[in-house]
Amino acid sequence: MTTPVLPAFRHGWAGLRMILVMTVILGLAYPLAMTGFAWIAFPGKADGSLVSRDGSDVGSALIGQSFTGRPDYFQGRPSAAGDGYDPLASSASNLGPTSPVLLADVDQRRAAVARLDGTPATEVAPDAVTASGSGLDPDISPAYAAQQVDRVAAARHLDPAVVRRLVEENTDGRQLGFLGEPRVNVLMLNLALDGAGGR
């Protein structure tokens, strides 16, 4: 006489097998297949859109980096991610528009940017004083780039028209012609600037 298998045990064993099968399919096979597809279809983007110069990686086109203390380079947006542009701590400040702390930070940034670029504080571009939602934004507005042209040109002993042309060449339009706003990738612009000589 055989002992009947308890229904709860039978259902539990079936559930455990389903968890194991779905873990293999969705936790291993699917991510590996998608990663392989991305490497084939989008080889540069699948590896993080890394940017190289002289055979060395100098950054990513998707993650901003700090050029603070370098007046000969274009500056990016402020970052609230960790100590700045930390992809492991991607976040905004989470301060609301009426926060006294945020307003004080914006005023302090506006004064610093106006001093650096020789621009009246009332004319400082908005993205020069506000961090993005991720804290990793690699782009600035064409207005903020234009605001920095004279300073960068003077620091590099270049004609401002040359620097202005580089800004125009590194300005991307709206995605699909209607999404978002025109933008300038700071790292790509600074690399183009290095190629233009000067100093």
C-alpha positions as semicolon CSV with decimal commas, in nm:
position;residue;x (nm);y (nm);z (nm)
1;M;0,000;0,000;0,000
2;T;0,150;0,334;-0,111
3;T;0,135;0,648;0,098
4;P;-0,064;0,920;-0,083
5;V;0,133;1,234;-0,167
6;L;-0,007;1,528;0,023
7;P;-0,166;1,786;-0,212
8;A;0,019;2,073;-0,044
9;F;0,355;1,901;-0,101
10;R;0,268;1,829;-0,465
11;H;0,167;2,193;-0,527
12;G;0,473;2,324;-0,342
13;W;0,706;2,105;-0,549
14;A;0,540;2,222;-0,872
15;G;0,578;2,586;-0,762
16;L;0,946;2,536;-0,676
17;R;1,012;2,381;-1,018
18;M;0,836;2,676;-1,184
19;I;1,052;2,923;-0,989
20;L;1,368;2,741;-1,097
21;V;1,263;2,726;-1,464
22;M;1,157;3,092;-1,476
23;T;1,478;3,199;-1,298
24;V;1,685;3,027;-1,566
25;I;1,475;3,168;-1,850
26;L;1,416;3,524;-1,726
27;G;1,716;3,568;-1,496
28;L;1,987;3,417;-1,718
29;A;1,884;3,325;-2,073
30;Y;1,684;3,637;-2,159
31;P;1,937;3,893;-2,025
32;L;2,224;3,711;-2,199
33;A;2,028;3,699;-2,526
34;M;1,944;4,071;-2,506
35;T;2,305;4,160;-2,421
36;G;2,429;3,954;-2,717
37;F;2,174;4,120;-2,947
38;A;2,279;4,466;-2,825
39;W;2,647;4,391;-2,887
40;I;2,568;4,285;-3,243
41;A;2,313;4,556;-3,328
42;F;2,460;4,848;-3,128
43;P;2,824;4,763;-3,046
44;G;2,927;5,105;-2,912
45;K;2,612;5,173;-2,714
46;A;2,601;4,826;-2,556
47;D;2,932;4,894;-2,385
48;G;2,818;5,225;-2,235
49;S;2,893;5,463;-2,525
50;L;3,254;5,493;-2,410
51;V;3,460;5,769;-2,567
52;S;3,828;5,704;-2,640
53;R;4,118;5,934;-2,717
54;D;4,462;5,806;-2,813
55;G;4,354;5,451;-2,730
56;S;4,236;5,532;-2,376
57;D;3,879;5,566;-2,251
58;V;3,820;5,924;-2,135
59;G;3,454;5,898;-2,042
60;S;3,108;5,811;-2,165
61;A;2,889;6,013;-2,398
62;L;2,599;5,926;-2,165
63;I;2,745;6,034;-1,829
64;G;2,860;6,386;-1,749
65;Q;3,187;6,459;-1,574
66;S;3,334;6,749;-1,389
67;F;3,560;7,004;-1,554
68;T;3,557;7,229;-1,247
69;G;3,875;7,433;-1,207
70;R;3,949;7,417;-1,580
71;P;3,851;7,751;-1,737
72;D;3,989;7,625;-2,071
73;Y;3,707;7,368;-2,089
74;F;3,331;7,399;-2,119
75;Q;3,155;7,326;-1,790
76;G;2,859;7,091;-1,753
77;R;2,549;7,114;-1,539
78;P;2,582;7,087;-1,162
79;S;2,541;6,734;-1,028
80;A;2,370;6,611;-0,713
81;A;2,482;6,250;-0,770
82;G;2,716;6,156;-0,487
83;D;3,024;6,377;-0,501
84;G;2,921;6,471;-0,855
85;Y;2,845;6,260;-1,163
86;D;2,870;5,938;-0,960
87;P;2,675;5,671;-1,157
88;L;2,648;5,459;-0,843
89;A;2,461;5,741;-0,667
90;S;2,248;5,873;-0,952
91;S;1,984;6,103;-0,809
92;A;1,852;6,454;-0,791
93;S;1,863;6,669;-0,479
94;N;1,489;6,603;-0,427
95;L;1,449;6,962;-0,310
96;G;1,130;7,138;-0,416
97;P;1,122;7,471;-0,601
98;T;1,038;7,659;-0,280
99;S;1,311;7,495;-0,073
100;P;1,534;7,760;0,092
101;V;1,831;7,524;0,055
102;L;1,773;7,486;-0,320
103;L;1,721;7,858;-0,368
104;A;2,043;7,932;-0,179
105;D;2,231;7,676;-0,389
106;V;2,097;7,827;-0,712
107;D;2,195;8,180;-0,602
108;Q;2,543;8,061;-0,507
109;R;2,587;7,876;-0,839
110;R;2,455;8,174;-1,036
111;A;2,709;8,406;-0,873
112;A;2,995;8,160;-0,933
113;V;2,902;8,100;-1,298
114;A;2,855;8,473;-1,364
115;R;3,198;8,539;-1,214
116;L;3,363;8,258;-1,416
117;D;3,207;8,348;-1,750
118;G;3,197;8,725;-1,707
119;T;2,822;8,720;-1,759
120;P;2,564;8,932;-1,574
121;A;2,398;8,716;-1,310
122;T;2,056;8,786;-1,462
123;E;2,169;8,636;-1,795
124;V;2,314;8,308;-1,666
125;A;2,159;8,010;-1,846
126;P;1,915;7,810;-1,628
127;D;2,095;7,479;-1,678
128;A;2,414;7,636;-1,541
129;V;2,258;7,653;-1,195
130;T;2,021;7,354;-1,179
131;A;2,114;6,987;-1,162
132;S;1,936;6,731;-1,377
133;G;1,705;6,466;-1,236
134;S;1,972;6,195;-1,265
135;G;2,268;6,413;-1,172
136;L;2,449;6,253;-1,468
137;D;2,334;6,472;-1,759
138;P;2,620;6,493;-2,013
139;D;2,456;6,775;-2,211
140;I;2,407;7,148;-2,176
141;S;2,187;7,387;-2,367
142;P;2,327;7,579;-2,664
143;A;2,260;7,897;-2,461
144;Y;2,488;7,779;-2,178
145;A;2,755;7,675;-2,429
146;A;2,735;8,016;-2,600
147;Q;2,772;8,186;-2,263
148;Q;3,107;8,007;-2,212
149;V;3,260;8,072;-2,557
150;D;3,452;8,392;-2,476
151;R;3,600;8,249;-2,157
152;V;3,717;7,927;-2,324
153;A;3,853;8,112;-2,627
154;A;4,052;8,350;-2,405
155;A;4,190;8,066;-2,190
156;R;4,304;7,877;-2,502
157;H;4,415;8,184;-2,701
158;L;4,173;8,091;-2,980
159;D;3,954;8,309;-3,195
160;P;3,602;8,308;-3,042
161;A;3,466;8,237;-3,391
162;V;3,658;7,906;-3,396
163;V;3,514;7,806;-3,057
164;R;3,165;7,917;-3,163
165;R;3,193;7,699;-3,474
166;L;3,291;7,399;-3,259
167;V;2,982;7,457;-3,044
168;E;2,763;7,461;-3,355
169;E;2,925;7,143;-3,489
170;N;2,865;6,966;-3,158
171;T;2,504;7,078;-3,113
172;D;2,247;6,802;-3,160
173;G;1,892;6,891;-3,257
174;R;1,569;6,757;-3,117
175;Q;1,538;6,378;-3,123
176;L;1,326;6,265;-3,420
177;G;1,289;6,634;-3,501
178;F;1,038;6,711;-3,226
179;L;1,139;6,547;-2,896
180;G;1,334;6,735;-2,633
181;E;1,548;7,041;-2,689
182;P;1,873;7,104;-2,881
183;R;2,173;7,006;-2,668
184;V;2,552;7,007;-2,662
185;N;2,746;6,709;-2,527
186;V;3,013;6,865;-2,304
187;L;3,268;6,583;-2,329
188;M;3,248;6,565;-2,709
189;L;3,276;6,944;-2,734
190;N;3,579;6,951;-2,505
191;L;3,750;6,676;-2,705
192;A;3,684;6,871;-3,026
193;L;3,829;7,175;-2,850
194;D;4,147;6,984;-2,766
195;G;4,178;6,898;-3,134
196;A;4,153;7,264;-3,233
197;G;4,484;7,350;-3,064
198;G;4,539;7,679;-2,890
199;R;4,671;7,748;-2,540
